[in-house]
Amino acid sequence: MELIIDIDNIKEAKKKKWLLSTLKLMGINFQTVEKRQTIAEYNQDLEAGDSEIERGEYITATDLKAEIKKW
């Protein structure tokens, strides 16, 4: 059995990434139906990313390395 996921209906990028990563991890075959991103959508994604950084919602490379050592 193979799933077909209309990725464009999932509006939040984090949810898209989580879903696809989970399916891959579980070994579930899937196909995605995805349209090209418009320039306006791309610019919105960039602005959203900049806003996250301004709010301090990011992890530094140093912090990431420290976190990896805990694994």
C-alpha positions, 0 to 999 in steps of 0.5 A: 500500500502506498500513501499519496499526501497532498502536501499543499493542504498542510499549511505549517512547514513544521507539520509538513516536515514532521509528517514526512520525517515520521513516515520515512522513519516508520518505513511507510512508502508515500508520494507527495503531490506538491506545487511549486512555491510562488515568489510571494509564498517564498518571501512569506516563508523568509519573513516568518523565519526572520520573525522566529529569529527575532523572537529568539526561536532558534538554536545555535551550532554550539547549543546543538553540539552540546545537545548531540553529546547528550544522545 
